[in-house]
Amino acid sequence: MDNRTILIPLSASIAETCTFPIDYVKTLVQVNKKGGFINFLKQTLKNDKTMIYNGLKPAIMRQCVYTTLRVKIYEHITENKIISNRYIIGGLSGGIAQLIASPLDLLKVRYITNNTRNKTIYGECKLIIGKYGFLGLWRGATPNIARGCLVNFGELATYQYSKNMIKDNFGVKEGTPLHFMCGIISGFAGAICCTPADVVKSRLMKNNSQYTGVLNCFKHTIQTEGVTALYKGFVPIWLRLAPWQIIFWTSYEKSLMIFGDKFF
């Protein structure tokens, strides 16, 4: 096992823990027809402050699988020059990783949208399989995979492209300032690309979802709330993706430097 296989999930877990409260509130905004980020944040903190970390366990498990796979696949394809276009590589890497990690994303959303205590990963899996069958663990996987493709189309390639551009044109060397700037840029690009798929994914995955599928959710959302509803939660998505990217990339790149490995 190489250093990167250890450092990627470690860095992803740190980033996820730091930004999870934003993801928690963002999910509540997306699955409800009324209410904004501030309203749900105040409501959550007023009712039970500890609930804002409800779902962190499956969220970290998801990142350990999802981020490790997407970064490793991206690096493998680019290093071996299997495909030349970095944006296509980013989208492909994200889609494959999300397909495998989708059940953990489903568990995270169910934890957030069903705030009862004493839930367990095993217990939630048992409930899902009992109601929808084994493939029910991949409920909402289609928009989730689309989201994975889109967010990584924006994140991975944009991070690497912006890093090379800033180094070449502005003379900024490898280090925290460079990784910080590129994290902000890639987070914004990822948020723009993935928000519509993220909205549909959250609504399909929520506890007791009323939608029968992707098209039904997409159509019903537009008909009842308008096209702008597909970008519901964009601000919290960006507010989460930007610091997530900053924390992940600075942690990961700094760790690579410490272990004498090459930068991303």
Buried (B, 14 or more C-beta within 10 A) or exposed (E): EEEBEEBBBBBBBBBBBBBBBBBBBBBBBBBBEEEBBEBBBEEBBEEEEEBBBBBBBBBBBBBBBBBBBBBBBBBEBBEEEEEEEBBBBBBBBBBBBBBBBBBBBBBBBBBBBBBEEEBEBEEBBEBBEEEEEEEBBBBBBBBBBBBBBBBBBBBBBBBBBBBEEBBEEEEBEBEEEBBBBBBBBBBBBBBBBBBBBBBBBBBBBBBEBEBEBBEEBBEBBEEEBEEEBBBBBBBBBBBBBBBBBBBBBBBBBBBBEEEEBEBB
